Amino acid sequence: MNWKGQSLENKENRVLLHACCAICSGYPITLLHDMGYDVTVYFSNNNFDTEEEYNRRLEAEKTLCKHFDTELLVEPYTPQKYLDYVKGYEDEPEGGARCIKCFELRLTDTAKKAKELGINKFTTSMIISPHKNFKNLSMVGEKIAQKYGLEFLAIDFKKKDGFLKTNKISKSLNLYRQNYCGCIFAKRQMPMYN
């Protein structure tokens, strides 16, 4: 049985939610549950600039998933994979082509994991961030879904005060709150780090 007491036998109910951080994934988990999905959270984030940052966000995600009684799958931290994937895009501005490459890498990993688990649908909590473009993320997700014979749930989690709701959840659980996407290139572009 899942969070809402629904049977896990129906594979059409299952969705793999890529989680970038606990702040962003709180509301998507609850919304997907309310929509009738059995949610498995997938933490695969090789883009984080340090292992310390990775571990802080992972611990917060563990707390969140425990609170919502939601399964969490974790990939090991292998930052070189990200650095190799975005090579040549290091100087792109935040929100530009480097971010698209980052979306591709993390959503491809998510699609592969979904396929491996026999889950037909996937999505990402990155969509909830006001700094991420819903249209761009959806296009990347849908292209990857088509390649793997899956469905990308293009749900704009920002709608209906989603970002406000997810922040309330993270504050109520006293979760770690970061102030940048996680990659070293975005961090370098922030005024406080220059």
Legacy VTK file of the C-alpha trace (Angstrom):
# vtk DataFile Version 3.0
C-alpha trace
ASCII
DATASET POLYDATA
POINTS 194 float
0.000 0.000 0.000
1.154 3.562 -0.609
0.790 6.871 1.257
-2.924 7.108 0.478
-3.582 3.428 1.111
-3.877 2.670 -2.603
-2.780 -0.649 -4.048
0.668 -0.762 -5.607
-0.447 -3.464 -8.018
-1.564 -0.901 -10.616
1.625 -0.015 -12.467
-0.119 2.896 -14.193
-0.291 4.647 -10.804
3.461 4.658 -10.336
5.686 7.671 -10.978
9.393 8.242 -10.427
9.965 11.779 -9.156
13.457 13.118 -9.694
14.236 15.283 -6.653
16.811 18.049 -6.838
16.328 18.986 -3.179
13.843 18.643 -0.337
12.636 22.234 -0.632
11.550 21.667 -4.218
10.149 18.158 -3.817
7.838 18.609 -0.809
4.812 19.935 -2.663
5.285 17.744 -5.780
5.228 14.644 -3.554
1.966 15.711 -1.910
0.355 16.807 -5.180
1.273 13.569 -6.960
-0.064 11.571 -4.001
-3.290 13.591 -4.117
-3.540 12.895 -7.852
-3.523 9.157 -7.052
0.077 8.332 -7.878
2.324 5.977 -5.979
5.473 8.118 -5.808
9.045 6.901 -5.634
11.577 9.694 -5.173
14.851 9.459 -7.063
17.843 11.473 -5.842
20.413 11.662 -8.657
22.335 14.945 -8.593
25.916 14.805 -9.792
25.784 18.527 -10.557
26.274 19.595 -6.925
29.553 21.419 -6.445
30.739 19.547 -3.345
30.089 16.266 -1.586
29.149 18.297 1.491
26.374 20.052 -0.467
25.228 16.719 -1.898
25.037 15.194 1.590
23.172 18.173 3.084
20.514 17.962 0.407
20.337 14.188 0.643
19.795 14.278 4.419
16.994 16.819 3.953
15.430 14.597 1.259
15.589 11.594 3.591
13.777 13.581 6.299
11.106 14.681 3.824
10.522 11.202 2.396
10.340 9.696 5.875
7.768 12.344 6.830
5.622 11.474 3.798
6.303 7.715 4.037
7.630 7.792 0.479
10.291 5.495 -0.944
13.620 7.189 -1.719
16.202 5.806 -4.147
19.663 7.371 -4.065
22.417 7.349 -6.685
26.032 7.757 -5.582
27.649 11.160 -5.995
29.831 11.128 -9.135
30.495 14.794 -10.015
32.882 13.993 -12.860
29.932 12.599 -14.811
28.290 16.037 -14.683
31.505 17.938 -15.447
32.145 15.743 -18.493
28.555 16.182 -19.699
28.596 19.989 -19.558
32.146 20.377 -20.873
32.270 23.383 -23.189
29.223 24.987 -21.522
30.943 26.138 -18.322
30.681 29.854 -19.147
27.018 29.771 -20.164
24.782 32.026 -18.061
22.467 30.497 -15.471
19.293 29.368 -17.233
21.119 28.898 -20.550
22.466 25.971 -22.546
24.464 24.523 -19.626
21.237 24.174 -17.631
19.568 22.371 -20.541
22.506 19.929 -20.588
22.139 19.449 -16.825
18.408 18.758 -17.224
19.202 16.217 -19.955
21.709 14.381 -17.776
19.507 14.130 -14.692
16.295 13.323 -16.562
18.053 10.689 -18.685
19.284 9.048 -15.479
15.720 9.225 -14.134
14.232 7.690 -17.288
16.774 4.854 -17.203
15.961 4.162 -13.546
12.211 4.250 -14.263
12.676 1.778 -17.119
14.776 -0.477 -14.886
12.058 -0.426 -12.193
9.165 -0.952 -14.609
7.725 2.498 -13.853
6.143 4.068 -16.937
5.995 7.702 -15.787
8.551 10.172 -14.476
8.827 13.856 -13.661
11.061 16.224 -11.722
10.766 18.586 -8.779
13.067 21.055 -10.580
9.921 22.354 -12.298
8.753 24.040 -9.083
11.700 26.437 -8.913
10.914 29.982 -10.065
14.420 29.950 -11.585
13.675 27.005 -13.889
11.768 27.295 -17.160
8.781 24.921 -17.247
8.655 24.836 -21.053
12.367 23.991 -21.403
12.237 21.293 -18.722
9.093 19.785 -20.236
10.606 19.680 -23.740
13.710 17.926 -22.413
11.617 15.505 -20.346
9.261 14.661 -23.187
12.116 14.077 -25.632
13.815 11.689 -23.188
10.518 9.949 -22.389
9.930 9.311 -26.087
13.416 7.817 -26.431
12.799 5.375 -23.563
9.146 4.599 -24.297
7.941 6.349 -21.137
5.653 9.236 -20.226
6.984 12.489 -18.794
4.428 14.103 -16.487
4.730 17.756 -17.446
3.030 19.181 -14.367
3.789 22.815 -13.597
4.204 22.460 -9.849
4.552 26.272 -9.558
0.833 26.710 -10.276
-1.673 27.177 -7.445
1.045 28.648 -5.172
3.147 25.497 -5.442
6.405 27.255 -4.598
4.824 28.861 -1.520
3.380 25.491 -0.452
6.680 23.667 -0.881
8.482 26.342 1.150
5.943 25.967 3.967
6.541 22.215 4.017
10.321 22.632 4.152
10.109 25.267 6.892
7.733 23.154 8.980
10.223 20.256 8.838
13.222 22.561 9.391
14.902 21.260 6.228
18.211 22.506 4.846
17.592 25.508 2.602
20.171 26.280 -0.084
20.401 29.526 -2.057
21.692 28.241 -5.420
20.912 25.413 -7.833
23.931 23.424 -6.722
26.492 23.618 -9.514
29.814 25.402 -9.187
29.156 27.477 -12.307
25.929 28.962 -10.955
27.595 29.566 -7.609
30.414 31.490 -9.297
27.864 33.748 -11.013
26.241 34.776 -7.719
27.314 38.230 -6.444
27.995 36.970 -2.901
30.614 34.535 -4.203
32.470 36.972 -6.466
LINES 1 195
194 0 1 2 3 4 5 6 7 8 9 10 11 12 13 14 15 16 17 18 19 20 21 22 23 24 25 26 27 28 29 30 31 32 33 34 35 36 37 38 39 40 41 42 43 44 45 46 47 48 49 50 51 52 53 54 55 56 57 58 59 60 61 62 63 64 65 66 67 68 69 70 71 72 73 74 75 76 77 78 79 80 81 82 83 84 85 86 87 88 89 90 91 92 93 94 95 96 97 98 99 100 101 102 103 104 105 106 107 108 109 110 111 112 113 114 115 116 117 118 119 120 121 122 123 124 125 126 127 128 129 130 131 132 133 134 135 136 137 138 139 140 141 142 143 144 145 146 147 148 149 150 151 152 153 154 155 156 157 158 159 160 161 162 163 164 165 166 167 168 169 170 171 172 173 174 175 176 177 178 179 180 181 182 183 184 185 186 187 188 189 190 191 192 193
